[in-house]
Amino acid sequence: MGHFRRGVFGALAIAALSTALLAACASRPTGVLQPVAASPSASQVEMLVTTMRDRSENPGEMFSGERALEPAFAEITVSIPPSSVRKVGEVAWPRRLPPNPATDFAAVKAEQINRETAEKWLNAAVHKSPDRSVLVFIHGFNNQFEDAVFRFAQIVHDSNARTVPVLATWPSRGSLLAYGYDRESTNYTRNAVEQLFQYLARDSEVKEVSILAHSMGNWLALESLRQMAIRNDGLPAKFKNVMLAAPDVDVDVFRSQIADMGERRPHFTLFVSRDDRALAVSRRVWGNVSRLGAVDPEQPPYREELAANDITVLDLTKIKAGDDLHHSKFAESPEIVQLIGTRLSTGQTLTDNRLGLGDTIVSATAGAAHTVGTAAGLVVAAPAAIVDQNTRQNYARHVEALVGPATGESLASPGTEAGK
């Protein structure tokens, strides 16, 4: 009977959280990618977009959450307001349309292009890049097209990375109730992302490729790399770094994916935070399964398993940034997003030594870390994709009502309520 009550509670919790989030999101305008005139006070981020999303009839939306038969491409320039009106790590969503580039994120160019034009854009951008490097970003669950565009623009701008930004966006319906559809959409998109990776590998002008994936996007990134490695008998040396933020990937599957890539593979970096409250909710709702993004890398079995390999783990627990969920620190923390930029620009290994936090860095690889699997993304990945501050605050209040204030204890700690 207790298990039944917990199951009913979990379902009601998801419904309550979904209702609150949808209500909060309703106040934010959509279709924000209709181009506006640039502001002299704003900065700009130019990016290439490749997507398996279907085209939208709304020009301000560009692409929907439905699946297309063939990859599509776009060239987008995002205007970012000055630091005097926006904090580093924040996406300044417009409160009304059209956006005001002096205070809001806005598109000053948003054009759908064909494959040939996309290849020419990439070639020209790489030639202008100081180190001829490319950064591919793959977003997570519950992302509308504009969510992915603005978040990636924020990361590129705030990191000061001197690299060519390429957004690989997959068909997500941007709904908390579409977890199954979104997960299958990542599988649907694997071939297209592998084709992107293969193109970058063949392009002799591209000297280095880095990948930054978030939440469910990690599954897509890893599967595409795995396919490429199997097809090519390994991965090219130019694929230097793969950064995994809150990966929605089962630990056993991750171990298998890494093994399938062989010995010649990129350097992997995992971002963990033991105070991630969204992951705490997910653990309770989905059968007390530990999540990669909230493990304590100093505790067994994680310490031993990680130390046997070569994957870097950045422990962000002591960083207090962003909303009360502590789920998107990799993008919302000024220190971390700038650290990512330094790594991309200088080729240095990602460490937190310069942060002065006293956090521990653990190196490891092959069978790695931990996970976030199953339909947990319904709760786990949803807040990661929600960049509206009011929405996040509403979600955080619901999380606190369910599990109480966040703590820094290990997920595997015996004697906790969830571990009983």
C-alpha distance (Angstrom), angle and dihedral (degrees) to the residues before:
residue distance angle dihedral
M1 . . .
G2 3.80 . .
H3 3.79 91.0 .
F4 3.80 89.6 50.2
R5 3.79 92.1 52.0
R6 3.79 91.2 48.3
G7 3.79 89.9 50.2
V8 3.78 92.0 50.2
F9 3.81 89.8 45.1
G10 3.80 90.5 52.1
A11 3.79 92.4 50.8
L12 3.79 92.0 47.3
A13 3.79 90.3 46.9
I14 3.79 91.5 54.4
A15 3.80 90.8 47.2
A16 3.80 92.2 49.5
L17 3.78 92.9 47.3
S18 3.78 91.7 46.7
T19 3.79 92.3 50.8
A20 3.78 92.7 48.8
L21 3.78 93.2 47.2
L22 3.77 94.5 47.2
A23 3.79 90.9 49.0
A24 3.79 91.4 49.7
C25 3.80 92.9 47.5
A26 3.79 91.5 51.0
S27 3.81 91.4 76.7
R28 3.81 93.0 59.7
P29 3.80 116.7 85.4
T30 3.79 118.9 -120.4
G31 3.76 130.0 -152.0
V32 3.81 91.3 52.0
L33 3.82 96.3 153.9
Q34 3.79 96.7 85.1
P35 3.83 100.7 121.9
V36 3.81 119.7 -108.9
A37 3.79 132.8 -174.1
A38 3.80 115.0 -77.4
S39 3.81 122.1 -108.5
P40 3.82 119.4 -133.9
S41 3.81 89.7 -138.2
A42 3.82 94.2 56.5
S43 3.81 131.6 84.0
Q44 3.78 123.5 -133.7
V45 3.80 135.6 -138.3
E46 3.80 118.3 -163.5
M47 3.80 117.5 -158.1
L48 3.76 141.3 173.7
V49 3.80 116.4 -132.2
T50 3.78 128.3 -156.3
T51 3.78 118.0 -178.5
M52 3.78 146.3 166.4
R53 3.80 89.8 -150.2
D54 3.78 118.4 118.8
R55 3.80 118.4 -113.3
S56 3.79 117.3 -95.5
E57 3.78 125.2 -132.9
N58 3.80 87.6 -138.5
P59 3.82 107.8 83.8
G60 3.80 90.8 -155.5
E61 3.80 89.8 57.6
M62 3.85 97.6 41.9
F63 3.82 95.4 -176.2
S64 3.79 131.1 31.8
G65 3.78 131.3 -150.8
E66 3.79 93.7 -99.7
R67 3.79 124.5 102.7
A68 3.79 124.8 -99.4
L69 3.80 125.9 -152.0
E70 3.81 94.1 -130.2
P71 3.81 135.3 25.7
A72 3.80 116.6 -89.5
F73 3.79 128.9 -158.1
A74 3.78 137.8 -148.8
E75 3.78 140.4 -179.3
I76 3.80 112.7 -141.7
T77 3.79 132.6 178.9
V78 3.81 114.8 -164.1
S79 3.78 120.5 -158.4
I80 3.81 114.1 -143.6
P81 3.82 120.7 -162.8
P82 3.80 120.5 -123.9
S83 3.80 123.6 -86.0
S84 3.79 90.1 -105.9
V85 3.82 89.6 74.8
R86 3.82 101.5 27.7
K87 3.80 135.4 48.2
V88 3.78 120.6 -132.4
G89 3.81 107.7 -95.4
E90 3.80 95.6 30.0
V91 3.77 128.0 112.2
A92 3.80 105.2 -145.7
W93 3.79 100.2 -145.4
P94 3.80 115.8 -161.5
R95 3.78 114.2 -109.9
R96 3.78 92.4 -152.4
L97 3.80 139.6 11.8
P98 2.89 133.5 -66.0
P99 3.81 96.2 38.2
N100 3.79 119.3 -124.5
P101 3.84 107.5 -129.4
A102 3.81 90.0 -155.8
T103 3.82 90.5 65.6
D104 3.82 107.8 9.6
F105 3.76 141.2 55.5
A106 3.80 105.7 -102.2
A107 3.78 140.9 168.1
V108 3.79 114.5 -115.6
K109 3.80 91.0 175.5
A110 3.81 128.6 22.5
E111 3.78 116.0 161.4
Q112 3.77 131.1 161.6
I113 3.81 109.1 -135.2
N114 3.79 137.7 -178.3
R115 3.78 126.9 -108.2
E116 3.80 94.7 -97.3
T117 3.80 92.4 52.8
A118 3.81 90.0 46.3
E119 3.80 90.7 54.3
K120 3.80 90.9 49.4
W121 3.83 90.7 49.0
L122 3.79 91.0 51.4
N123 3.79 93.0 47.0
A124 3.81 92.4 51.3
A125 3.81 93.0 45.2
V126 3.80 93.2 49.5
H127 3.81 90.5 51.2
K128 3.81 89.1 55.6
S129 3.82 93.5 46.8
P130 3.84 113.2 101.1
D131 3.81 93.3 -134.6
R132 3.81 98.7 20.4
S133 3.78 91.1 -119.6
V134 3.80 130.8 151.8
L135 3.81 129.2 -150.5
V136 3.81 116.2 -157.1
F137 3.81 115.6 -162.0
I138 3.82 121.6 -162.3
H139 3.80 114.4 -171.4
G140 3.79 129.3 -147.1
F141 3.78 140.6 -116.5
N142 3.81 122.9 -47.2
N143 3.80 96.6 25.1
Q144 3.74 123.4 144.6
F145 3.79 114.4 -153.8
E146 3.80 93.5 -100.7
D147 3.83 90.7 49.9
A148 3.79 90.6 58.8
V149 3.81 93.7 44.1
F150 3.80 95.9 50.7
R151 3.81 95.2 41.5
F152 3.80 92.2 51.0
A153 3.80 91.3 46.9
Q154 3.80 89.1 52.3
I155 3.81 92.4 50.6
V156 3.79 93.5 48.4
H157 3.81 93.3 46.1
D158 3.80 97.5 43.7
S159 3.80 94.0 44.4
N160 3.82 92.4 52.5
A161 3.79 86.5 -141.0
R162 3.80 114.1 173.9
T163 3.77 94.5 -145.4
V164 3.80 139.6 108.8
P165 3.84 110.0 -96.2
V166 3.82 117.1 -138.2
L167 3.80 118.1 178.7
A168 3.81 115.3 -155.3
T169 3.79 104.3 -166.7
W170 3.77 125.1 -178.0
P171 3.84 131.9 -159.7
S172 3.79 105.3 -76.2
R173 3.79 117.1 161.1
G174 3.79 92.1 -148.7
S175 3.79 92.3 -125.9
L176 3.79 130.8 123.9
L177 3.80 89.2 -139.9
A178 3.82 94.6 54.7
Y179 3.81 98.7 73.5
G180 3.80 93.8 123.3
Y181 3.79 92.7 48.3
D182 3.80 91.6 46.9
R183 3.80 93.5 49.3
E184 3.80 91.4 50.8
S185 3.80 88.4 47.2
T186 3.80 89.9 60.9
N187 3.80 88.6 55.0
Y188 3.79 89.1 46.7
T189 3.82 89.9 54.0
R190 3.81 99.0 47.7
N191 3.79 95.7 96.2
A192 3.81 93.0 48.8
V193 3.82 92.9 50.8
E194 3.79 90.9 46.3
Q195 3.82 88.2 52.3
L196 3.82 88.2 53.6
F197 3.80 90.7 50.4
Q198 3.80 91.4 47.1
Y199 3.80 90.9 51.4
L200 3.81 91.8 50.6
A201 3.80 89.6 47.7
R202 3.83 92.1 53.2
D203 3.80 95.3 44.4
S204 3.80 104.5 96.1
E205 3.81 90.8 -163.9
V206 3.83 91.0 64.7
K207 3.79 107.3 82.3
E208 3.82 101.2 177.0
V209 3.81 136.1 19.4
S210 3.81 124.9 -163.6
I211 3.81 125.9 -177.1
L212 3.79 126.6 -153.5
A213 3.80 115.3 -170.8
H214 3.78 130.5 178.8
S215 3.77 131.3 -156.7
M216 3.83 111.5 -44.8
G217 3.78 89.0 5.6
N218 3.80 87.5 74.6
W219 3.80 90.0 68.6
L220 3.80 90.0 54.4
A221 3.80 93.1 46.5
L222 3.80 94.3 48.2
E223 3.79 95.2 44.5
S224 3.80 91.8 49.2
L225 3.80 91.7 49.0
R226 3.80 90.2 47.2
Q227 3.79 92.1 51.8
M228 3.78 90.9 48.4
A229 3.80 93.2 48.9
I230 3.80 92.7 50.2
R231 3.80 92.0 47.0
N232 3.82 94.4 45.8
D233 3.80 98.8 33.9
G234 3.80 90.4 -115.4
L235 3.79 140.6 -5.0
P236 3.80 124.7 -77.9
A237 3.79 118.7 -100.8
K238 3.82 91.1 -121.5
F239 3.83 89.3 70.7
K240 3.78 92.8 88.7
N241 3.80 109.1 161.8
V242 3.78 138.6 23.2
M243 3.81 113.7 -173.1
L244 3.80 115.2 -162.7
A245 3.81 116.5 -162.6
A246 3.82 116.5 -170.6
P247 3.82 92.5 -24.7
D248 3.79 116.6 -148.5
V249 3.80 91.7 -149.5
D250 3.80 130.9 119.0
V251 3.79 111.6 -112.9
D252 3.80 93.7 -129.3
V253 3.80 91.8 48.8
F254 3.80 89.6 47.7
R255 3.79 90.1 52.7
S256 3.80 89.8 51.7
Q257 3.81 93.4 46.1
I258 3.79 92.7 51.7
A259 3.81 91.5 47.5
D260 3.80 91.2 50.4
M261 3.79 89.9 55.8
G262 3.79 89.8 63.0
E263 3.77 128.1 -145.5
R264 3.80 94.8 -52.9
R265 3.77 102.1 74.9
P266 3.81 140.4 123.8
H267 3.77 124.8 -86.5
F268 3.80 109.6 -92.8
T269 3.80 124.4 -145.8
L270 3.81 122.8 -169.9
F271 3.80 123.5 -161.6
V272 3.82 114.6 -147.2
S273 3.79 133.3 177.8
R274 3.79 121.5 -178.5
D275 3.81 91.6 -158.3
D276 3.80 93.2 60.0
R277 3.80 100.5 134.9
A278 3.78 96.0 -171.6
L279 3.79 89.0 58.3
A280 3.80 89.7 48.8
V281 3.80 89.5 57.0
S282 3.77 90.5 46.7
R283 3.79 91.7 52.6
R284 3.79 91.6 55.9
V285 3.78 96.5 42.8
W286 3.80 95.3 46.0
G287 3.78 102.6 48.9
N288 3.82 102.3 -78.4
V289 3.81 92.9 -70.9
S290 3.79 111.0 162.8
R291 3.80 116.5 -117.9
L292 3.78 126.6 -135.8
G293 3.78 94.1 -131.1
A294 3.80 94.5 57.1
V295 3.80 104.8 39.7
D296 3.78 122.7 120.9
P297 3.82 103.0 -121.9
E298 3.81 90.7 -160.6
Q299 3.80 93.4 61.4
P300 3.78 127.5 79.8
P301 2.94 134.4 -70.2
Y302 3.81 90.1 21.8
R303 3.80 96.2 51.5
E304 3.79 94.1 53.4
E305 3.77 95.5 40.8
L306 3.78 93.2 48.5
A307 3.80 95.5 41.8
A308 3.80 90.3 57.0
N309 3.78 91.2 64.5
D310 3.78 144.3 33.9
I311 3.84 111.1 -96.5
T312 3.79 118.0 120.9
V313 3.80 117.0 -134.6
L314 3.79 119.3 -160.7
D315 3.79 111.2 -156.9
L316 3.80 106.2 -150.1
T317 3.80 96.0 174.9
K318 3.79 94.9 115.5
I319 3.78 94.1 48.8
K320 3.78 111.5 97.2
A321 3.76 108.0 -160.6
G322 3.77 140.5 132.5
D323 3.78 121.8 6.0
D324 3.78 131.7 -10.7
L325 3.81 91.8 -92.6
H326 3.81 93.8 69.3
H327 3.79 87.7 -150.6
S328 3.83 104.2 123.2
K329 3.79 102.7 40.5
F330 3.78 93.0 132.6
A331 3.82 88.8 69.5
E332 3.81 102.8 24.7
S333 3.80 100.8 46.7
P334 3.81 111.3 87.4
E335 3.81 90.6 -150.6
I336 3.80 95.4 51.4
V337 3.78 98.7 41.6
Q338 3.80 89.6 49.4
L339 3.81 90.0 46.3
I340 3.80 88.7 55.6
G341 3.78 89.4 50.7
T342 3.80 91.9 50.4
R343 3.79 90.3 51.7
L344 3.78 92.6 49.6
S345 3.78 93.5 45.9
T346 3.80 100.8 42.9
G347 3.78 104.9 26.3
Q348 3.81 92.7 -122.8
T349 3.78 119.8 148.2
L350 3.77 114.4 -99.5
T351 3.80 110.4 -105.6
D352 3.76 134.5 148.3
N353 3.80 94.0 -134.1
R354 3.79 91.6 111.7
L355 3.79 92.8 51.7
G356 3.79 96.3 72.6
L357 3.79 91.3 -139.0
G358 3.78 100.3 123.9
D359 3.80 89.9 -132.4
T360 3.76 118.7 150.8
I361 3.78 122.9 -112.9
V362 3.77 115.6 -151.6
S363 3.78 121.9 -165.9
A364 3.77 122.0 -147.6
T365 3.83 148.4 127.5
A366 3.75 142.6 174.6
G367 3.66 104.2 61.4
A368 3.54 99.1 13.0
A369 3.50 140.0 163.0
H370 3.57 138.3 -13.1
T371 3.62 139.5 -78.7
V372 3.60 162.3 -123.8
G373 3.72 110.4 -146.2
T374 3.76 145.5 158.3
A375 3.76 120.4 28.4
A376 3.76 90.3 -33.0
G377 3.76 88.3 112.8
L378 3.78 87.4 79.8
V379 3.77 86.8 76.9
V380 3.80 102.6 14.7
A381 3.75 104.0 51.4
A382 3.77 99.1 32.4
P383 3.79 96.5 80.6
A384 3.79 91.0 43.5
A385 3.77 89.9 63.5
I386 3.77 96.4 43.4
V387 3.76 108.5 90.5
D388 3.77 99.5 169.5
Q389 3.80 107.9 109.0
N390 3.81 96.2 -143.9
T391 3.79 90.8 50.0
R392 3.78 91.7 51.8
Q393 3.77 92.1 49.1
N394 3.80 91.3 51.1
Y395 3.79 90.7 49.2
A396 3.80 91.5 48.5
R397 3.82 91.4 54.8
H398 3.79 90.2 53.9
V399 3.79 91.0 48.1
E400 3.79 90.9 52.5
A401 3.78 90.2 50.6
L402 3.79 89.3 54.6
V403 3.80 103.9 41.6
G404 3.78 106.2 8.2
P405 3.81 126.2 -125.8
A406 3.79 116.9 -18.6
T407 3.79 118.9 -98.2
G408 3.75 132.9 -164.2
E409 3.81 96.8 -128.9
S410 3.78 121.4 126.5
L411 3.77 117.0 -92.6
A412 3.76 88.7 -129.2
S413 3.80 94.9 50.9
P414 3.81 110.9 132.3
G415 3.74 118.9 -127.2
T416 3.77 97.0 36.2
E417 3.75 116.9 127.5
A418 3.78 92.4 -113.8
G419 3.78 91.3 49.6
K420 3.79 95.6 53.0
